[in-house]
Amino acid sequence: MTTASVSLRVLLASVTLTDGTINAFGPLTGRFLGSLRDGNNKRLHIDGLWGIQFGNGILSQKTNQLFYAAGPNDEEDGVYGVITAVTQ
């Protein structure tokens, strides 16, 4: 699933120390729909993923951008990043 096809889906970050993926589920059925993928169609993996949140529309945070926080390197480091949809 590309980031451009996730509208009207429930996104959950898999925050186990080994996974770091973001998965989509149907909002009414709870059915697994797939994982977010990068431009090469590989599952998106964020080392040490802690959480995700769409932008709130202020301070240059667009509401169609997915922001994340992570602690890579066994939580020795901290990362705040953004995932932006790419159309192909």
N, C-alpha and C positions, 0 to 999 in steps of 0.2 A: 504494500500500500504506500503510495507516494504521499508526501505531506500535503499535496494539493487536493487529495481526495478524502480528507478527514472531516469535512464539515458535517454537522449533525451526527457526530459519533462521540462516544465517551472515551477519553484517553486516560490511560493509567500508566504511571511510571513503575517499572519493575525495579524496585530499589534494593534487591538482594545484592550482596557484595559481588557476585559473579555475573549478573545478568546485564543490567544497565540498558534495557530496551524500553521502548514506549509502544504500548499495545492499544489497539482500538477495539471497542465493543459496541454493539447496537444498544441505543439508549432504552428501548422498550423490551427487547428480548434478552439482553445481556450476552448475546452470542458473540464469540470471538470473531473479529473481522480481519485481523492481520496486524502486523507490526509496521511501524514507520520505517521507510527505506530511504536510502540516499539516492543520489543521481545515477549511481551504477546498479541500482536495484538490490543492494546489499542491505541487510537489516541494520538499522541505525543503532549504534552502541555507544553509550556515554559512560566512560569509566567512573565509577563511584557515584552514579546518579542518585541525588537526594530527592528532588521534586521538580514538578513542572507547573507552569501557570501561563495562560495567555496574557498578552499585554493588556493594560487597562486604559489605553488611549491617552495617557498623560506622560510627560517627560520623554517623548519620542518612543514610547512603547506602543507599537501598532497592535490593534486588537486581533490581527490575523497572524501575528508572530508568536511562536511558542518559546517562552523563556525557561531556562533550567538552571538549577544549582547542582553542583557535583563536588565530590571530594576525591579526586584521583590520587594515585600513589598511596593507597591505603589511608586515605583521608589526611595525608600530610600536607596536601595542597588544596586550594579552593578555586572553583571555576564558576562564573556566572556567564551564561551564554544564551544565544538565541538560535532557533531553527526557523528558517524562512522557506515557505513553499516554493517549489520550482516546477514550472510547467514544462512538459516535454513535447 
